[in-house]
Amino acid sequence: MMGVLDHCEPKAVWNYFEEICCIPHGSGHTELIAEYFEQFAGKHNFEFHKDAAGNVIIIKEASAGFEHVPALILQGHMDMVCEKTQETEIDFRKDGLTLEKDGDFVTAKGTTLGGDDGIAAAYGMALLTDESLAHPRLELVLTVDEEIGLLGAAALDVSPLKGRKLINLDSEDEGVFLAGCAGGLTLTCEIPATREEAEGILVDIDFGGFKGGHSGDDIDKGRANSNMTAGRVLFEAGQTVPLRIVSVSGGTKDNAIPRRTTASVMIQSEDEKKFLDFLRKEEKILRDEYAGSDGSITVTSSARGKAAARVLSKKSQEIVLDTLMNIPNGIQKMSADIPGLVETSQNMGIMRLDDDALRMSFSVRSSRESAKHYLAGRTEDFVRLMGGSSARAGDYPGWTYQKNSKLCDSFSESYERLFGAKPQMKAIHAGVECGILKEKLAGADCISLGPQMYDIHTTEERLSISSVEKYYRLLRDVIAKKA
């Protein structure tokens, strides 16, 4: 049976990528994909290691003539962000992805593609099995749970590794090499809520059509956060008509800008028309405000009729709405050192109003450790004033921008010679594992790069076929150098 990507080049890369996409590998559920890597290593008689966290290391010894060339580490992560459209039926714990090819792009039908970072594993496997490639010792490192706080890298047992040149394959912009990134942490917050019985007209509201995106790469794109937008609209609606909140929830990942939030509220019958008219006007206002970045926002509503329900008490509703109106979100500071670089930001990726509490999860990022912890502390203090509590997890360091790197110089020389253009060296606001691994591997020289991808962490994610081929040539060229 032919695969969707059988005619794509390099064949080995795309064959491995398609196999990876057939295996469930969402964050927190990487057991099956780890077994696949173990079987791959066994089939080719490669040295294989799996540590207590589930991270995988596959090693191929140097080819003849390269025994004394320093080892190279090829590194990526094995987990993917699992997002789907509302109408797509898939169980990410059991089902593989449905790949589609559209011109120069590979996508997945109705879901994220997992090019971030399945392509790293596919590159590594293809390079290890490329018998025409002369190479030093190659160490392929595939970590777990990168997408939920770089947890695998933090727990990685590096004892099998000899390399101190690390090629991280977790970037998405062709012609851009990374030599620095932000650090981050996950902040979960909980504010107690009380409820009471009430009767009235129940109205369901759907805040949809948001572009969403990566909370690091896309935080500067001017896109709206559906959770914060829902809080704004509900707050402003409450200034227009008396309403009582029944439920509100949105987002699935703290490191993804949420694309959809739903809410249910109770109003009185005499206010129904005024309330629905207000929502229609708000939709127009939001589309106008975000016309250049997120102009397809929808605010749709449907009335369910008169019913009894447990609504937030008036005091709890005031606290919830004040929180959603005022808690820090989005860009907090731009870098004064690197033009155009976001220094510090926060993203409310998940929000759930349960029976007893409002629960939120944030991705906090900064290229300065002090600013990262200040922002987290500021949010914690706000939540405390609202009567709630907070907890930090997955704290990882940033990767200080490297002005002098022999590895970066080697990649730049190869790129310019092969493609006739100079690559751009930069730092990014997103987190990559180089910061953690550089601390674990004393004296490591790191670079992060990868083929062109668009809209990662969204259902519009797409991976360029021609760029994948281009970067495979680049990797082979650098690996084959003896210097």
Secondary structure per residue as TSV (DSSP state, phi and psi in degrees):
chain	resnum	aa	ss	phi	psi
A	1	M	-	360.0	127.9
A	2	M	-	-76.2	142.4
A	3	G	-	-86.3	163.6
A	4	V	T	-62.8	-31.0
A	5	L	T	-106.0	16.7
A	6	D	T	-60.1	-29.0
A	7	H	T	-95.8	5.9
A	8	C	S	-86.8	148.6
A	9	E	S	-114.9	145.7
A	10	P	S	-73.2	136.6
A	11	K	H	-58.0	-43.4
A	12	A	H	-61.1	-43.9
A	13	V	H	-59.3	-48.7
A	14	W	H	-72.3	-32.0
A	15	N	H	-64.2	-44.5
A	16	Y	H	-66.6	-39.4
A	17	F	H	-62.8	-42.7
A	18	E	H	-65.5	-37.7
A	19	E	H	-63.7	-41.7
A	20	I	H	-61.0	-41.5
A	21	C	H	-67.3	-19.1
A	22	C	T	-80.8	-10.4
A	23	I	S	-110.2	127.4
A	24	P	-	-58.5	132.0
A	25	H	-	-153.9	45.3
A	26	G	B	-70.7	159.0
A	27	S	T	-54.6	134.9
A	28	G	T	86.4	-7.0
A	29	H	-	-139.5	65.0
A	30	T	-	-109.8	14.1
A	31	E	H	-61.3	-44.3
A	32	L	H	-67.4	-39.6
A	33	I	H	-70.6	-33.1
A	34	A	H	-64.7	-38.3
A	35	E	H	-62.9	-38.7
A	36	Y	H	-61.3	-43.6
A	37	F	H	-66.0	-37.0
A	38	E	H	-64.5	-41.7
A	39	Q	H	-64.3	-39.3
A	40	F	H	-60.2	-47.6
A	41	A	H	-62.1	-42.7
A	42	G	H	-63.2	-41.6
A	43	K	H	-60.4	-35.2
A	44	H	T	-104.7	8.4
A	45	N	T	58.1	38.4
A	46	F	-	-89.6	150.2
A	47	E	E	-65.5	135.3
A	48	F	E	-131.3	136.3
A	49	H	E	-134.5	140.4
A	50	K	E	-134.7	121.4
A	51	D	-	-89.3	-178.0
A	52	A	T	-63.8	-26.2
A	53	A	T	-82.1	-12.7
A	54	G	-	99.9	0.0
A	55	N	-	-65.9	149.8
A	56	V	E	-120.7	137.3
A	57	I	E	-126.7	127.4
A	58	I	E	-121.4	128.5
A	59	I	E	-122.7	133.6
A	60	K	E	-120.5	126.5
A	61	E	-	-69.7	162.7
A	62	A	-	-62.9	148.4
A	63	S	-	-80.6	167.5
A	64	A	T	-55.5	131.4
A	65	G	T	92.1	-10.8
A	66	F	-	-114.3	13.5
A	67	E	T	-61.3	-30.5
A	68	H	T	-102.6	5.9
A	69	V	S	-81.5	134.4
A	70	P	-	-55.1	140.7
A	71	A	-	-63.6	151.7
A	72	L	E	-114.5	137.7
A	73	I	E	-102.5	124.4
A	74	L	E	-102.8	123.4
A	75	Q	E	-134.4	138.7
A	76	G	E	-156.2	-173.0
A	77	H	E	-121.4	150.1
A	78	M	S	-93.7	-11.2
A	79	D	-	-92.7	156.7
A	80	M	B	-129.0	157.0
A	81	V	-	-78.4	125.7
A	82	C	-	-102.2	101.1
A	83	E	-	-123.8	148.8
A	84	K	B	-143.1	158.8
A	85	T	-	-72.8	162.1
A	86	Q	T	-60.3	-33.6
A	87	E	T	-90.4	-8.8
A	88	T	-	-78.6	131.1
A	89	E	-	-101.7	114.3
A	90	I	-	-157.9	141.7
A	91	D	-	-108.6	103.3
A	92	F	T	-64.6	-14.6
A	93	R	T	-79.6	-20.9
A	94	K	T	-124.2	-29.1
A	95	D	-	-102.7	145.7
A	96	G	-	-82.9	178.3
A	97	L	-	-90.4	156.9
A	98	T	-	-103.0	103.0
A	99	L	E	-80.3	148.0
A	100	E	E	-136.6	148.1
A	101	K	E	-116.4	126.4
A	102	D	E	-132.9	96.7
A	103	G	T	63.5	-121.3
A	104	D	T	-87.8	5.4
A	105	F	E	-120.1	145.6
A	106	V	E	-106.6	132.5
A	107	T	E	-134.0	175.2
A	108	A	E	-121.1	135.7
A	109	K	T	-69.0	111.5
A	110	G	T	75.8	5.2
A	111	T	B	-141.0	171.7
A	112	T	-	-63.4	155.7
A	113	L	-	-91.5	-31.2
A	114	G	-	75.6	18.5
A	115	G	H	-58.2	-32.6
A	116	D	H	-90.6	91.6
A	117	D	H	-137.5	36.9
A	118	G	H	-60.9	-26.8
A	119	I	H	-67.7	-28.2
A	120	A	H	-64.1	-46.3
A	121	A	H	-63.2	-41.2
A	122	A	H	-64.2	-42.9
A	123	Y	H	-58.5	-49.8
A	124	G	H	-60.3	-44.2
A	125	M	H	-65.5	-40.7
A	126	A	H	-65.5	-40.7
A	127	L	H	-67.5	-40.0
A	128	L	H	-66.2	-27.6
A	129	T	T	-102.0	5.5
A	130	D	-	-81.5	97.6
A	131	E	T	-72.0	-14.2
A	132	S	T	-87.3	-3.1
A	133	L	-	-95.2	120.9
A	134	A	-	-82.4	134.4
A	135	H	-	-157.7	154.5
A	136	P	S	-76.9	-176.3
A	137	R	-	-56.7	127.5
A	138	L	E	-110.5	130.1
A	139	E	E	-121.8	106.2
A	140	L	E	-91.3	117.8
A	141	V	E	-113.0	120.7
A	142	L	E	-123.1	115.0
A	143	T	E	-97.8	159.2
A	144	V	S	-96.6	157.4
A	145	D	-	52.5	37.7
A	146	E	G	-65.6	-38.0
A	147	E	G	-72.8	-9.6
A	148	I	G	-118.8	32.1
A	149	G	T	123.0	19.0
A	150	L	S	54.6	37.7
A	151	L	H	-67.2	-38.9
A	152	G	H	-63.8	-45.4
A	153	A	H	-60.7	-40.0
A	154	A	H	-62.9	-31.3
A	155	A	H	-99.0	-0.1
A	156	L	-	-61.3	131.0
A	157	D	-	-86.0	108.5
A	158	V	-	-92.1	4.7
A	159	S	T	-58.7	-30.5
A	160	P	T	-74.9	-8.6
A	161	L	-	-90.4	133.6
A	162	K	-	-105.5	-22.7
A	163	G	-	-68.9	148.4
A	164	R	-	-130.1	14.8
A	165	K	E	-116.0	113.8
A	166	L	E	-113.8	120.7
A	167	I	E	-104.9	101.9
A	168	N	E	-84.7	126.9
A	169	L	-	-107.8	53.7
A	170	D	-	-131.0	38.7
A	171	S	-	-120.4	165.3
A	172	E	-	-130.9	10.1
A	173	D	-	-120.2	113.4
A	174	E	T	-62.0	135.9
A	175	G	T	82.2	5.6
A	176	V	E	-122.6	121.6
A	177	F	E	-107.1	137.4
A	178	L	E	-98.8	137.3
A	179	A	E	-133.7	26.5
A	180	G	E	176.8	151.5
A	181	C	E	-154.8	169.8
A	182	A	-	-80.0	153.6
A	183	G	E	-91.8	171.7
A	184	G	E	-163.2	176.4
A	185	L	E	-158.6	162.8
A	186	T	E	-104.5	129.8
A	187	L	E	-117.6	119.4
A	188	T	E	-107.6	135.9
A	189	C	E	-129.8	147.9
A	190	E	E	-140.3	126.0
A	191	I	E	-120.0	118.3
A	192	P	E	-58.9	147.8
A	193	A	-	-138.0	146.0
A	194	T	-	-116.0	156.3
A	195	R	E	-129.1	164.5
A	196	E	E	-149.7	161.0
A	197	E	E	-79.1	142.9
A	198	A	E	-153.6	162.5
A	199	E	E	-126.6	145.2
A	200	G	E	169.1	-165.3
A	201	I	E	-87.3	124.0
A	202	L	E	-88.9	131.3
A	203	V	E	-125.2	126.0
A	204	D	E	-94.2	135.2
A	205	I	E	-124.5	134.2
A	206	D	E	-120.1	117.2
A	207	F	E	-98.6	104.4
A	208	G	E	-133.2	-173.8
A	209	G	-	77.3	9.0
A	210	F	-	-77.6	144.8
A	211	K	-	-72.7	-34.1
A	212	G	-	65.2	-148.6
A	213	G	E	131.2	-172.6
A	214	H	E	-78.5	133.4
A	215	S	T	-71.3	-11.8
A	216	G	T	-101.7	-59.2
A	217	D	T	-62.5	-34.2
A	218	D	T	-108.3	6.2
A	219	I	T	-67.1	-20.3
A	220	D	T	-98.0	11.1
A	221	K	S	-88.2	-0.6
A	222	G	-	76.3	18.0
A	223	R	-	-82.5	149.2
A	224	A	-	-80.5	150.4
A	225	N	-	-98.6	118.2
A	226	S	H	-62.2	-31.6
A	227	N	H	-67.6	-47.1
A	228	M	H	-66.7	-36.6
A	229	T	H	-64.5	-42.7
A	230	A	H	-60.4	-43.4
A	231	G	H	-60.6	-41.7
A	232	R	H	-62.1	-48.7
A	233	V	H	-64.8	-42.3
A	234	L	H	-65.1	-39.0
A	235	F	H	-62.7	-48.1
A	236	E	H	-69.2	-33.8
A	237	A	H	-63.3	-37.6
A	238	G	H	-66.3	-18.1
A	239	Q	T	-82.3	-13.0
A	240	T	T	-99.4	-46.9
A	241	V	S	-136.4	151.3
A	242	P	-	-66.3	127.2
A	243	L	-	-139.1	157.3
A	244	R	E	-127.6	131.1
A	245	I	E	-83.1	130.4
A	246	V	E	-98.7	-46.9
A	247	S	E	-154.2	156.8
A	248	V	E	-158.7	135.2
A	249	S	E	-161.0	144.2
A	250	G	E	-167.4	154.6
A	251	G	-	82.0	153.2
A	252	T	S	-128.4	-16.6
A	253	K	-	-137.7	135.9
A	254	D	T	-68.1	-24.6
A	255	N	T	-96.8	14.3
A	256	A	E	-119.9	132.8
A	257	I	E	-66.5	120.5
A	258	P	-	-64.7	142.4
A	259	R	-	-102.8	-18.1
A	260	R	-	-151.6	136.7
A	261	T	E	-136.5	139.1
A	262	T	E	-118.8	152.8
A	263	A	E	-147.9	155.1
A	264	S	E	-129.3	133.5
A	265	V	E	-131.9	161.9
A	266	M	E	-115.3	130.8
A	267	I	E	-129.7	172.5
A	268	Q	-	-94.1	152.7
A	269	S	G	-57.3	-35.5
A	270	E	G	-70.4	-14.8
A	271	D	G	-101.3	0.2
A	272	E	H	-60.8	-50.4
A	273	K	H	-62.8	-44.6
A	274	K	H	-61.5	-39.5
A	275	F	H	-67.6	-46.7
A	276	L	H	-66.9	-35.8
A	277	D	H	-62.7	-40.7
A	278	F	H	-60.4	-44.3
A	279	L	H	-62.6	-39.5
A	280	R	H	-64.3	-39.5
A	281	K	H	-67.0	-38.8
A	282	E	H	-62.9	-37.8
A	283	E	H	-59.8	-44.4
A	284	K	H	-64.0	-40.0
A	285	I	H	-63.7	-45.6
A	286	L	H	-65.1	-42.1
A	287	R	H	-63.4	-36.1
A	288	D	H	-69.0	-44.9
A	289	E	H	-62.4	-37.8
A	290	Y	T	-107.3	25.3
A	291	A	T	-56.9	-36.1
A	292	G	T	-86.8	-8.7
A	293	S	T	-134.2	-26.0
A	294	D	-	-156.8	52.4
A	295	G	T	-81.8	7.0
A	296	S	T	-107.0	20.1
A	297	I	-	-60.6	137.6
A	298	T	E	-123.7	142.9
A	299	V	E	-126.2	98.8
A	300	T	E	-109.7	150.9
A	301	S	E	-144.1	155.2
A	302	S	E	-148.3	133.2
A	303	A	E	-89.1	133.9
A	304	R	E	-96.8	-3.6
A	305	G	E	94.4	-178.9
A	306	K	E	-77.8	136.5
A	307	A	E	-161.9	167.6
A	308	A	E	-99.2	146.1
A	309	A	E	-158.0	160.6
A	310	R	E	-89.8	113.7
A	311	V	E	-107.3	164.8
A	312	L	E	-63.3	141.3
A	313	S	-	-62.3	159.5
A	314	K	H	-61.0	-38.8
A	315	K	H	-67.9	-44.9
A	316	S	H	-63.8	-38.8
A	317	Q	H	-63.9	-39.8
A	318	E	H	-61.4	-42.3
A	319	I	H	-66.9	-43.8
A	320	V	H	-61.9	-47.4
A	321	L	H	-69.2	-38.0
A	322	D	H	-62.2	-37.9
A	323	T	H	-64.1	-48.8
A	324	L	H	-68.3	-24.3
A	325	M	H	-81.7	-26.1
A	326	N	H	-124.1	-13.0
A	327	I	S	-68.3	141.5
A	328	P	-	-58.8	136.6
A	329	N	-	-156.7	143.0
A	330	G	E	88.8	-163.5
A	331	I	E	-66.5	130.5
A	332	Q	E	-106.0	-29.9
A	333	K	E	-160.1	140.0
A	334	M	E	-94.4	152.9
A	335	S	-	-68.9	137.0
A	336	A	S	-88.4	-11.5
A	337	D	S	-96.7	-36.9
A	338	I	S	-119.7	108.9
A	339	P	T	-55.8	134.1
A	340	G	T	83.0	-4.9
A	341	L	-	-91.1	128.4
A	342	V	E	-70.9	129.3
A	343	E	E	-88.9	-48.3
A	344	T	E	-138.3	135.4
A	345	S	E	-152.9	167.2
A	346	Q	E	-143.7	138.6
A	347	N	E	-128.3	120.9
A	348	M	E	-82.5	95.6
A	349	G	E	-84.7	-29.2
A	350	I	E	-132.2	136.0
A	351	M	E	-141.3	131.2
A	352	R	E	-139.7	125.8
A	353	L	E	-97.9	102.4
A	354	D	-	-89.0	-177.8
A	355	D	S	-60.0	-34.9
A	356	D	S	-113.9	-4.8
A	357	A	E	-166.3	155.6
A	358	L	E	-91.8	123.5
A	359	R	E	-117.5	133.1
A	360	M	E	-134.5	149.1
A	361	S	E	-131.0	129.7
A	362	F	E	-119.6	145.7
A	363	S	E	-101.6	117.3
A	364	V	E	-105.9	127.7
A	365	R	E	-133.3	144.2
A	366	S	E	-164.2	148.5
A	367	S	S	-82.3	-3.6
A	368	R	S	-118.6	123.5
A	369	E	H	-58.0	-41.6
A	370	S	H	-62.9	-40.4
A	371	A	H	-70.3	-36.8
A	372	K	H	-60.6	-47.5
A	373	H	H	-74.1	-29.8
A	374	Y	H	-64.4	-45.0
A	375	L	H	-64.4	-43.3
A	376	A	H	-61.8	-42.4
A	377	G	H	-65.5	-38.0
A	378	R	H	-62.3	-42.3
A	379	T	H	-66.8	-43.6
A	380	E	H	-59.2	-40.1
A	381	D	H	-67.8	-39.6
A	382	F	H	-60.6	-46.3
A	383	V	H	-62.6	-38.0
A	384	R	H	-62.0	-41.8
A	385	L	H	-64.3	-26.3
A	386	M	T	-85.0	4.8
A	387	G	T	89.1	13.3
A	388	G	-	-109.9	-170.0
A	389	S	E	-139.3	162.3
A	390	S	E	-140.2	160.5
A	391	A	E	-145.6	141.0
A	392	R	E	-102.4	148.7
A	393	A	E	-152.8	161.3
A	394	G	E	59.6	36.3
A	395	D	E	-71.9	121.3
A	396	Y	E	-130.3	148.9
A	397	P	-	-78.8	158.5
A	398	G	-	-78.4	175.8
A	399	W	B	-120.0	105.9
A	400	T	-	-61.4	134.1
A	401	Y	-	-55.6	126.8
A	402	Q	-	-92.6	111.8
A	403	K	S	-81.3	-26.4
A	404	N	-	-126.8	112.1
A	405	S	-	-144.7	119.9
A	406	K	H	-65.7	-34.6
A	407	L	H	-66.4	-43.1
A	408	C	H	-63.3	-39.6
A	409	D	H	-62.4	-40.1
A	410	S	H	-65.1	-43.9
A	411	F	H	-66.4	-39.0
A	412	S	H	-64.2	-42.3
A	413	E	H	-62.4	-44.9
A	414	S	H	-65.6	-42.8
A	415	Y	H	-61.9	-45.8
A	416	E	H	-67.4	-38.8
A	417	R	H	-69.3	-39.6
A	418	L	H	-77.0	-36.6
A	419	F	H	-119.6	-2.6
A	420	G	S	70.6	24.8
A	421	A	S	-146.2	149.8
A	422	K	-	-86.0	130.5
A	423	P	-	-74.6	159.2
A	424	Q	E	-96.0	134.0
A	425	M	E	-101.2	131.9
A	426	K	E	-155.3	170.8
A	427	A	E	-110.3	155.1
A	428	I	E	-127.3	165.4
A	429	H	S	-85.1	-19.6
A	430	A	S	-73.1	164.3
A	431	G	-	-97.9	133.3
A	432	V	-	-123.6	163.5
A	433	E	T	-77.2	-3.6
A	434	C	H	-58.9	-37.0
A	435	G	H	-59.7	-46.3
A	436	I	H	-68.6	-46.4
A	437	L	H	-69.7	-31.2
A	438	K	H	-64.1	-34.4
A	439	E	H	-70.9	-34.9
A	440	K	H	-76.9	-29.9
A	441	L	S	-110.1	90.8
A	442	A	T	-54.5	128.1
A	443	G	T	78.7	11.8
A	444	A	-	-65.7	141.9
A	445	D	E	-105.5	124.8
A	446	C	E	-124.3	151.9
A	447	I	E	-146.0	149.3
A	448	S	E	-124.8	131.5
A	449	L	-	-155.7	169.7
A	450	G	-	178.4	166.9
A	451	P	-	-72.9	168.4
A	452	Q	-	-68.6	123.8
A	453	M	E	-131.1	153.1
A	454	Y	E	-127.2	148.4
A	455	D	S	54.3	44.4
A	456	I	T	-62.9	154.0
A	457	H	T	69.8	12.3
A	458	T	S	-129.7	166.8
A	459	T	T	-73.7	-5.5
A	460	E	T	-97.0	8.4
A	461	E	-	-55.2	134.1
A	462	R	E	-145.4	146.1
A	463	L	E	-121.1	129.4
A	464	S	E	-77.9	124.2
A	465	I	H	-66.9	-46.1
A	466	S	H	-65.4	-34.9
A	467	S	H	-70.5	-35.7
A	468	V	H	-61.0	-43.6
A	469	E	H	-64.1	-40.7
A	470	K	H	-62.1	-44.7
A	471	Y	H	-74.6	-24.6
A	472	Y	H	-67.1	-40.7
A	473	R	H	-60.4	-42.7
A	474	L	H	-63.3	-46.2
A	475	L	H	-62.1	-43.9
A	476	R	H	-61.2	-39.9
A	477	D	H	-65.0	-44.8
A	478	V	H	-68.9	-42.4
A	479	I	H	-63.1	-34.6
A	480	A	T	-77.0	-5.6
A	481	K	-	-76.4	143.2
A	482	K	-	-94.3	-13.7
A	483	A	-	-86.9	360.0
